[in-house]
């Protein structure tokens, strides 16, 4: 079974910045259970490693964006045209306001 067939939840195309430590990446798509993001930086991640990243959601209330922390596990890393792509399973998330 390939990775496309293992998805449980539908992903939505969404391009927002995410912060991983002192590095920034950009999401390509996201679902309640997973995310794919890209970066021009070397993210120094490995398949199977734990991951923690943050994003701000300001679409509904631009004057009061929500900061959300996501924790999960890296399931795939792709190198393509000088960019690193990362697929991660989201294990939990919480709003930090």
N, C-alpha and C positions, 0 to 999 in steps of 0.2 A: 504494500500500500504506500503510495507516495504522500508527501506532506500536504498536498491539496485535499486528499481524501480524508485526512485525519482531523480536519477542522470541524469543530462542533458548532461554533457560532459564526454567523455571517459577519464578514469584515466590511468596514465602511472606509472609503477613501477619505483621508483627512491629513492635511499637511500642517503640522504645528511643531514648534521647537520643543525639544525635550533636553533636559540637563542631566548629564551623567558625570557626577563629580565636577571637574573643571572643564568638561567638554560639552559641546552642544551638537545635537543631531536633529534630524527632521523626520517626523513620521511620514510614512507613505499610506498606511492603513492601520486600522485598529478595530478590535472587537472586545467584548467583556473578558475574553480569555487569551487574547494574544495581540501582538503589535509587530509591525515591521518598520524599522527606521534606517536612515542612511546618514553617513557622515563622511566628510572629506578627511577627517582626522583618523589616525590609527587608534581605535578604541581599546585596544589591548584586552579583548574579551576572548574567551574560549567557549566552544560548545559545551553545554552542561554546567557552565559557571553561573553562580547567582548574580543577579543584576538588580540595581535600584536606580530609578530615574524619576524625575519630577517634570511636571508641565503645569502651565497656567491655562485655565479654561476661562475665557472672557467673552465668549460669544453671546451668552444670555445677559450678562451684567457687565458691560465693559468697564464701568466705574468701580466694580468690586470683583476682580477676577478670583477664581478659586485656584489655589495651589494644590495639586494632587500628587501624592507619592505612590509610585508603583513598585512592587517587588515581584521578581519572577526568576525565570531561568532561560538562558540562551539555548535555543534549539538549532539554530543554523546561522552561519556566517558566510557572506558572499563578497567577493572582491570583483568590482566591475567598473572599468573606466576611471580608476583612481578614487573610487568611493567604496566604503565599507558598508554593506547592508547587513542588518541584524534582525533575525526573527526571534522573538522571545515569547514564552508562555507567561501570561500574567497570573500569578498565584494569589496576590492580594493587592488591594489599593485602599487609600484613605485620603479624605480631604483634610488639608492642613489649615485652610482659611488663612 
